[in-house]
Amino acid sequence: MNIQSIANFQVTSWEQTSYDKPENAPELFRTDVKKVFHGEIEAESCAVLLMCQGDNGGGYVANERVVGRVGEHSGSFVIQHGGAMADNNVAESFGYIVPGSGTDELRGIRGHCSFRHDEHEAVFTLDYEFV
């Protein structure tokens, strides 16, 4: 049975450094990010994003550990997510829980996730089950 939990989140730390800056090609960045989640998920996270920003778009991939409570279950798990955005500002993204990464009461958690940002809010949606 799939369960869906939704939370608002805030980025509390964003530290970005360039690791490849060619003259005539898009720059590559490593970004360390920390977040807090409130709602059906009460948690904190830390992530490393590898990012590329070009003139007409960009993309990223990330590993992120989430520690806290999902529904009535406490523990941690790791999500891998990423996305790309072209000049039409339409994002294509993916996100999933890394199988075997759950700890404590979140052991056995599996599923998919998504992030949505706009000028009003930032929302994290987690569709999951326990196996």
C-alpha positions in Angstrom: 0.0 0.0 0.0 1.4 3.4 -1.0 1.3 6.2 1.5 1.7 9.9 0.6 3.1 12.5 2.9 3.5 16.1 2.1 5.6 18.8 3.8 6.7 22.4 3.2 10.4 22.9 3.5 12.9 25.7 3.8 16.5 25.8 2.7 18.5 26.8 5.8 22.0 26.7 4.2 23.3 26.9 0.6 27.1 26.8 0.0 28.0 26.7 -3.6 31.5 26.3 -5.1 32.6 26.0 -8.7 34.7 22.9 -9.6 35.0 23.4 -13.4 34.7 26.8 -15.1 35.8 26.6 -18.7 35.8 29.7 -20.8 33.3 28.6 -23.5 31.1 26.0 -21.7 28.7 25.8 -18.8 30.1 26.0 -15.3 29.9 23.1 -12.9 29.1 23.5 -9.2 29.0 21.5 -6.0 26.4 22.8 -3.6 26.0 21.7 0.0 22.4 22.3 1.1 20.5 21.9 4.4 16.7 21.9 4.8 14.0 21.7 7.4 10.6 20.1 6.6 7.3 20.8 8.4 4.0 19.0 8.0 3.3 15.3 7.6 7.1 15.1 7.5 9.0 16.7 10.4 12.7 16.4 9.5 16.0 18.0 8.7 18.2 17.1 5.7 21.7 17.6 4.3 22.4 17.2 0.6 25.2 17.5 -1.9 24.0 18.7 -5.4 26.2 18.6 -8.5 24.9 21.4 -10.7 25.4 22.7 -14.3 24.1 26.1 -15.3 24.2 27.1 -18.9 22.9 30.2 -20.7 19.5 28.6 -21.6 19.0 26.0 -18.9 20.6 23.8 -16.3 20.4 20.7 -14.2 21.4 18.9 -11.1 21.7 15.5 -9.4 21.7 15.1 -5.6 22.1 12.7 -2.7 20.1 13.8 0.4 19.8 12.3 3.9 16.5 13.0 5.6 16.4 12.6 9.4 13.2 12.9 11.4 9.6 11.7 11.3 7.5 10.6 8.4 3.9 10.0 9.5 4.3 8.1 12.7 7.7 6.6 11.9 11.1 8.1 13.0 14.5 7.4 11.6 16.4 8.4 8.4 16.6 7.6 4.7 18.4 8.8 1.7 16.8 10.2 -1.5 18.4 10.6 -4.8 16.9 13.3 -7.0 17.6 15.5 -9.9 16.2 17.5 -12.7 16.8 19.7 -15.7 15.2 23.0 -16.8 15.3 24.4 -20.3 14.7 28.0 -21.4 11.0 27.4 -21.3 11.2 27.1 -17.5 9.6 23.6 -17.6 11.4 21.3 -15.2 11.8 17.6 -15.8 12.7 15.8 -12.6 13.1 12.5 -10.8 13.4 11.4 -7.2 13.4 8.2 -5.3 14.3 6.7 -1.9 17.5 4.7 -2.1 16.5 1.0 -1.3 18.1 -0.2 1.9 18.8 3.3 3.2 16.1 3.5 5.9 17.0 3.3 9.6 15.1 2.7 12.8 11.3 2.8 12.3 11.9 3.8 8.6 13.8 0.6 7.8 12.4 -0.9 4.7 11.0 2.4 3.3 10.9 2.6 -0.5 9.3 5.0 -2.9 9.5 8.2 -4.9 9.6 11.9 -4.1 9.2 15.2 -5.8 10.0 18.8 -5.0 7.9 21.8 -6.2 9.0 25.4 -5.8 7.3 28.6 -6.8 7.2 32.1 -5.5 4.8 31.2 -2.7 6.0 27.9 -1.3 8.4 24.9 -1.5 6.7 21.5 -1.2 8.1 18.0 -0.8 5.9 15.1 -1.6 6.9 11.5 -0.6 5.0 8.5 -2.0 6.3 5.4 -0.1 5.6 2.0 1.3 7.5 -0.4 3.6 8.8 -3.7 2.3 
